[in-house]
């Protein structure tokens, strides 16, 4: 009698990093969540390049994580970087991912309470809005108006 051959068990699949990140966020462990996403982002940059969809996905995750952590400055900066990276890679100004990144940067910018930080990021956002007006009418004018108020209050 011959014992039946058994195939080796497949290697366990790593847990979905998004689920791990979400659990960390729900538990208030924002730095841990960002650290996990940062590792995946760095790996994607090494493997595919900074302008790859793989790397940009993790950059976008990190931008959202900053928002969840209550850091509109960090989130705005991250979304500005995502938008600039997409544009530098040749994506069109009306590409949905480009528009979404600029819209999210704009939204986070409006959440910044520190006027010095808002003044610091405003010109970059205004410059992006010149190139990527988005679908909402008046977005560029909104940035310019708010930036003017911030600069006048200086």
C-alpha positions as CSV (number, residue, x, y, z in Angstrom):
1,X,0.0,0.0,0.0
2,X,1.3,3.4,-1.0
3,X,0.5,6.4,1.0
4,X,-1.3,9.1,-1.0
5,X,0.8,11.9,-2.2
6,X,-0.1,15.2,-0.8
7,X,0.7,18.4,-2.5
8,X,2.5,20.9,-0.4
9,X,0.2,23.5,1.1
10,X,0.4,26.8,-0.7
11,X,2.3,29.6,1.2
12,X,-0.2,31.6,3.2
13,X,-1.2,34.8,1.4
14,X,-0.3,37.9,3.2
15,X,-3.2,39.8,4.7
16,X,-4.6,42.5,2.5
17,X,-2.6,45.6,3.5
18,X,-5.7,47.8,3.0
19,X,-7.5,45.8,5.7
20,X,-4.6,46.1,8.1
21,X,-4.4,49.8,7.4
22,X,-8.1,50.3,7.9
23,X,-8.0,48.4,11.2
24,X,-5.1,50.6,12.4
25,X,-7.1,53.7,11.5
26,X,-10.2,52.5,13.2
27,X,-8.1,51.9,16.3
28,X,-6.6,55.4,16.1
29,X,-3.1,54.1,15.2
30,X,-2.6,56.6,12.4
31,X,1.2,56.6,12.5
32,X,1.2,52.8,12.2
33,X,-1.3,53.0,9.3
34,X,0.8,55.5,7.5
35,X,4.0,53.5,8.1
36,X,2.5,50.5,6.5
37,X,1.3,52.5,3.5
38,X,4.7,54.2,3.3
39,X,6.4,50.8,3.0
40,X,4.1,49.7,0.2
41,X,4.6,53.1,-1.5
42,X,8.4,52.8,-1.4
43,X,8.2,49.2,-2.7
44,X,6.0,50.3,-5.6
45,X,8.3,53.3,-6.4
46,X,11.3,50.9,-6.4
47,X,9.5,48.3,-8.5
48,X,7.5,50.5,-10.9
49,X,8.6,54.1,-10.6
50,X,7.2,57.1,-8.8
51,X,4.7,57.9,-11.5
52,X,3.3,54.4,-11.8
53,X,-0.3,53.7,-10.9
54,X,1.0,51.3,-8.2
55,X,3.0,54.0,-6.5
56,X,0.4,56.7,-7.0
57,X,-2.2,54.4,-5.4
58,X,-0.2,54.3,-2.2
59,X,0.5,58.0,-2.3
60,X,-3.2,58.5,-2.5
61,X,-3.8,56.1,0.4
62,X,-1.3,58.1,2.4
63,X,-3.1,61.4,1.5
64,X,-6.3,60.0,2.8
65,X,-4.6,58.6,5.9
66,X,-3.4,62.1,6.7
67,X,-6.9,63.3,6.4
68,X,-8.2,60.6,8.7
69,X,-5.5,61.6,11.2
70,X,-6.7,65.2,11.2
71,X,-3.8,66.5,9.3
72,X,-5.2,68.6,6.4
73,X,-1.8,70.2,5.8
74,X,-0.2,66.8,5.2
75,X,-3.2,65.6,3.2
76,X,-3.2,68.7,1.0
77,X,0.6,68.4,0.4
78,X,0.2,64.8,-0.5
79,X,-2.7,65.4,-3.0
80,X,-0.7,68.3,-4.5
81,X,2.2,66.0,-5.1
82,X,0.0,63.3,-6.6
83,X,-1.5,65.8,-9.0
84,X,1.9,67.2,-10.0
85,X,3.3,63.7,-10.4
86,X,0.3,62.7,-12.6
87,X,0.7,65.8,-14.7
88,X,4.5,65.4,-15.0
89,X,3.9,61.9,-16.2
90,X,1.8,63.2,-19.1
91,X,-1.7,62.7,-17.8
92,X,-4.2,65.2,-19.2
93,X,-5.4,68.1,-17.1
94,X,-9.0,66.7,-17.5
95,X,-8.1,63.1,-16.6
96,X,-10.4,62.0,-13.7
97,X,-7.4,61.0,-11.5
98,X,-5.8,64.4,-12.0
99,X,-9.0,66.4,-11.4
100,X,-9.7,64.3,-8.3
101,X,-6.3,64.9,-6.8
102,X,-6.6,68.6,-7.3
103,X,-10.1,68.7,-5.9
104,X,-9.0,66.7,-2.9
105,X,-6.0,69.0,-2.4
106,X,-8.4,72.0,-2.6
107,X,-10.8,70.5,-0.1
108,X,-8.0,69.7,2.4
109,X,-6.6,73.2,1.9
110,X,-10.0,74.7,3.0
111,X,-9.7,72.6,6.2
112,X,-6.3,74.1,7.2
113,X,-6.7,76.2,10.4
114,X,-3.1,77.4,10.5
115,X,-3.2,80.5,8.3
116,X,0.6,80.4,7.8
117,X,0.4,76.9,6.4
118,X,-2.6,77.7,4.3
119,X,-0.7,80.7,2.9
120,X,2.3,78.5,2.2
121,X,0.2,75.9,0.2
122,X,-2.2,78.3,-1.4
123,X,0.1,79.5,-4.3
124,X,0.8,75.9,-5.3
125,X,-2.9,75.1,-5.3
126,X,-3.7,78.2,-7.3
127,X,-1.1,77.3,-9.9
128,X,-2.5,73.8,-10.2
129,X,-6.1,75.2,-10.4
130,X,-4.9,77.4,-13.3
131,X,-4.0,74.2,-15.2
132,X,-6.7,72.0,-13.7
133,X,-9.8,74.0,-13.2
134,X,-11.9,70.9,-12.5
135,X,-15.6,70.5,-13.1
136,X,-16.8,72.8,-10.4
137,X,-17.3,76.3,-11.6
138,X,-15.4,78.9,-9.7
139,X,-12.8,76.6,-8.1
140,X,-9.9,78.8,-9.2
141,X,-11.6,82.0,-8.2
142,X,-12.3,80.4,-4.8
143,X,-8.7,79.6,-4.2
144,X,-7.6,83.1,-5.4
145,X,-10.2,84.8,-3.2
146,X,-9.2,82.8,-0.1
147,X,-5.5,83.2,-0.7
148,X,-6.0,86.9,-1.1
149,X,-7.8,87.0,2.3
150,X,-5.0,85.0,3.9
151,X,-2.3,87.2,2.5
152,X,-4.2,90.4,3.5
153,X,-4.4,89.1,7.1
154,X,-0.6,88.6,7.3
